[in-house]
Amino acid sequence: MQRQELGDFFSVICFKAAISGMEEALGEKATAIALTTAGRARGKQLAADLELVGKGLPLDVLASKLAYALGKDGTRLCIIEKIVEEGDAIRAYTSETLCSSGEAQGSSRRCTFTLGAVWGALEAVLGKRFQGKHVESVLQGGSHDVFEFTVLG
């Protein structure tokens, strides 16, 4: 059923309340695992919706497509500034992430759902399995929330 008046989007405040409630009920670690897994599923579905699965696009092209779908003109999950290869890893530089929104400077909050969404999309498009982690945070003084992905096996 479609929401006739409200459409597909709702507030960051409500989603953050859901995260807090999950952490209270399940614990921080279990919630992080669940949200990252949900994000990965979302990222894979997004890649399928955009007809990008298995396309092996160059990272700059992929970044542009994800930036549009997840940014201001899309679902507003985050802004993807760039996705680049650095050494043996792929790094996604993001800002205005859902997970960092409303958090105090110095907070130890990590991006989980957002990390997962980028992770799932990368895996689907590039046809590789990755290990992903949040390596830099705007909450800890970084210029971006940076997600790092290394190929498994």
Secondary structure, DSSP 8 states (H G I E B T S, - for coil): ---TTTTT---HHHHHHHHHHHHHHH-HHHHHHHHHHHHHHHHHHHHHHTT-TT----HHHHHHHHHHHHSTTTT-S-EEEEEEEETTEEEEEEES-TTTTT--TT------HHHHHHHHHHHHHHT--EEEEEEE-GGGT-SSEEEEEEE--
